Every structure is written in C-alpha cells, then in structure tokens.
Amino acid sequence: MMLQARELAIGYGRMQVGADLSLSVQAGDILCLLGPNGCGKTTLFRTLLGLLPPLAGEVRLGDTRITAQRRAEIARRIAYVPQAHAPPFPFEAQEVVLMGRTARLGPFAQPGKADRDAAQKAMDQLGIGDLAARDYSRLSGGQRQLVLIARALAQDTPLIVMDEPTASLDFGNQAQVLARISGLAQGASPERRGIILSTHDPDQAFALNARVLLMHQGRIMADGPASEVLTAHNLSTVYGIPVTIETTGSGRKVCLPSLHLQSDPTITSDALTIA
Ligand SMILES: Nc1ncnc2c1ncn2[C@@H]1O[C@H](COP(=O)(O)OP(=O)(O)OP(=O)(O)O)[C@@H](O)[C@H]1O
C-alpha cells in the first residue's frame, strides 16, 4: 500500500499554505516532516488523509485518488494520530482506543470481543492498560497522546500518519514511542508499516534514521536521508538560528542550537531590540 502526493498545493479556500509538495511512503518507510511553526505540516497531513481537499495536484492511496474513497476504506489503510486535544465529551480512554476499530467497520457494525481485545492489547503495549476506564478528557496531555497512539495501533493499518506524536511526552515515553515507531517500520511483512510523522526535534529524525522532508515557507526545501538533509546550513536557514551538528561517541548525530541569539546581528528584529 502506497500513499503518494503529486505536486500538491494545500490550504484553506483561497488561502494557500503550501505548494509543489510531492512525497510517497510505503511499508518500511519512516518519513519525517520538519519545519517551523505554521509552515503547513498539519495542513499537509489533513490533505494526505483526504480530510481537506487539495488546492492543486492529487493524493493517491494505492491506485485510487483519496478523495474518491469512502472514509471506512481509508480507515482500513491509514491511521491518524492527531495532536492531542481534550474532547468536549467525557469518553473512557478505552472507548477512544476502540474508535480505531470502529472507524474501519463502517457505520452500523458494532465492535466485538476481538476488537475490545485489540484495543486493550494496544494500550498494554504502550504501558497505559491501567488508564482504560479513566475519563479521557481528564488525562494529562502526554497520557492523551499515548491513548491516541494506542488508537492508531488498534486500527491495525499499513500506514500511520502521526502529527507530533511525542510533543507532550516525558523523556522516557518519547524514547519508548520512538522505539515503537522504529519497530513498526522494521517488522516482518505484512506487519511492517509505513509511517509519516512530524516533529520539532531534528534529533528524532537522526535517531529514527528517517527520510526527512524539510519544509520552509510552504515548500519542500530538502528531501532525503536525515544525514544529508539536516545540515547546519539547512537547519539554520529554516529555523533562523545558528545550529551545529555533532556526532556522539556512539556515532549518532545530534543538533545543537546556539543559545546566544542576542549577540548575533543577523537575528535582530524589532521585537528583540529592547536595548
Ligand atoms: N482551519 C484553518 N483555516 C485557515 N487557516 C488555517 C486553518 N488551520 C491552520 N491555518 C493556517 O495555516 C497555516 C499552517 O498551519 P498548520 O497547522 O498546518 O502548521 P504546522 O506546520 O502544523 O504548525 P505547528 O508546527 O505550529 O503545529 C498557518 O498559517 C495557520 O494559521
């Protein structure tokens, strides 16, 4: 199963957020989207999922345009981990995870025991089995995020799209989730998944050995292996701060942003010149 976008323009009505966006992902790929706040990552994801119509270009899931497919069909092929917000209604955490099963069943089918077992297994895998009966809207941000990841695992799809999946997670849970993402992409076929995720942490792209799409001003500025795309020059250009890349003793690359911004004459703006 392959998801492919060709020369997409994305946005809302007449407001274009991005253009010339092409990508493809299939089982075994980890595609990591990096770019500044507001550059269009979530908008791109919503377009890839068929939730938002493209302003130009097309998204194909398998052989068919995604806009021509029914929601239940799409839900059998792609799971979505959105950014974790509290819902207006009090669901139990296990009901939220079970939605991953019902999404793929169609409108009138009821989830059965196998579905409940799959939901519980997904929660156990992420170490949140004990949250099953808790009110989702009263969980912490990180707990909610783990519930949404469990929902995607329970949905059991060949592709998973994750919008900043580690954003609210503590140090340990970030590593756990990254390890699971890596495992999902490496599993034996047909268990092997394709993953698209966004993150604000370039080090995660290095840790995942991901293919990186670096977005800048609504376009893809660079596309390729993390070690080729995440250069000091590219990161400094995109994020507007001096960055250095170093290699640790174990051979993994890490990004170090400079914390001495005030003394850098290229970064000054009205907001910073308080004097
Ligand atoms: N529903 C909407 N209607 C109109 N404009 C929107 C809507 N949602 C987002 N935008 C605008 O589209 C642009 C891209 O937003 P988007 O949420 O895709 O960015 P992002 O890269 O995911 O940002 P972040 O890293 O902060 O999560 C922003 O300028 C935002 O204000």
The ligand as an ORCA input file, in Angstrom:
! r2SCAN-3c Opt
* xyz 0 1
  N      -8.784     25.905      9.637
  C      -7.925     26.821      9.175
  N      -8.363     27.858      8.408
  C      -7.497     28.797      7.939
  N      -6.172     28.787      8.165
  C      -5.681     27.792      8.912
  C      -6.518     26.752      9.458
  N      -5.730     25.904     10.166
  C      -4.474     26.376     10.049
  N      -4.434     27.504      9.302
  C      -3.228     28.290      8.925
  O      -2.436     27.513      8.035
  C      -1.038     27.705      8.284
  C      -0.377     26.344      8.512
  O      -0.886     25.780      9.729
  P      -0.529     24.297     10.175
  O      -1.343     23.996     11.395
  O      -0.647     23.402      9.002
  O       1.019     24.464     10.559
  P       2.010     23.454     11.296
  O       3.240     23.394     10.448
  O       1.323     22.170     11.602
  O       2.312     24.267     12.634
  P       2.789     23.793     14.115
  O       4.225     23.323     13.960
  O       2.724     25.079     14.889
  O       1.855     22.744     14.604
  C      -0.950     28.658      9.469
  O      -0.704     29.944      8.988
  C      -2.317     28.569     10.118
  O      -2.639     29.774     10.750
*
